[in-house]
Amino acid sequence: MAVLHAWRAARVTPLGELLTPPRITAALLRLTVQVVLVASLWRGLYQATGTTAGLDRDQAVTYAVLAVLASRLRELDQYAGRDSVLQHMHFGTIVYWYLRPLPPQRYYALRALGEQLYGLVWALAGYAVCLAAGVVEPPESASVAGVFALSLLLGQWVLHYVTLLIDQLCFWTLRNTAAMLILLFAQNLLSGVYAPLWFFPHWFVTMSGFLPFQATLSVPLSLYVGRIPLSDAGAQLAVQAGWVVALSLFTRLLWRRAARRVISQGG
């Protein structure tokens, strides 16, 4: 029974997209356009130079394309399934999260896991196509590939808790639209989606080091392209794991406090 409940929770958002073929077509088209434009942009930027900020053209293109593919891991639309925290708070149905067989924190985690597994299929398919087409370079060695996979897992774990924090904000503000927009911009900027962090000033990189965003994407991709050597991988993985533990404890505390604010009428 527990496995059945977990399966039903994990498939909520992916099922909404699988049952709507036009959304799949739109996602495929958007991902293809993003990859083509990003690869073209970075190749154009490196056309007149061999190496910039310690990376050559192929490394930069690989980083940028992998950033696009990695962003697909958490790109599902929860609004279409009418199962976002913001919607539940608005309609007063958040109370049902506390009446289900699964605790709300477990339901949220299982649903996020289903979304990420579905997004992983997209990312892996895109990676295979880009690798076969020569758009991205393969990892330098099996060790690099293994460390990258572990770092990417930790990074997505950190991102899950960061997103959870913003959703938990709804228990005190009812709406988190502005906070979510700020989070999306900060995540893309400080994690190196828009551009690798080593192109930014030193003070900016230092400041971002005190925030969890760099651990979500910049670290895994830097390990993949060789910007961070394997000799420094242990320290980076430890920082990522530290963020996971810290954010896990903090969000657990917020779940307990949030439960005290839920009343039988909802909202």
Buried (B, 14 or more C-beta within 10 A) or exposed (E): EEEEBBEBBBBBBBBBBEEEEEBEEEBEEEBEEBBEEBBEEBBEBBEEEEEBEEBBBBBBBBBBBBBBBBBBBBBBBBEEBEBBBBBBBBEEBBBEBBEEEBEBBBBBBBBBBBBBEBBBEBBEBBBEBBBEEEBBBEBEEEEBBEBBBBBBBBBBBBBBBBBBBBBBBBBEEEEBEEBBEEBEEBBBBBBBBBBBBBBBEEEEBEEBBEBBBBBBBBBBBBBBBBBBEBEEBEEBBEBBBBBBEEBBEBBEEBBEEBBEEBEEEBB
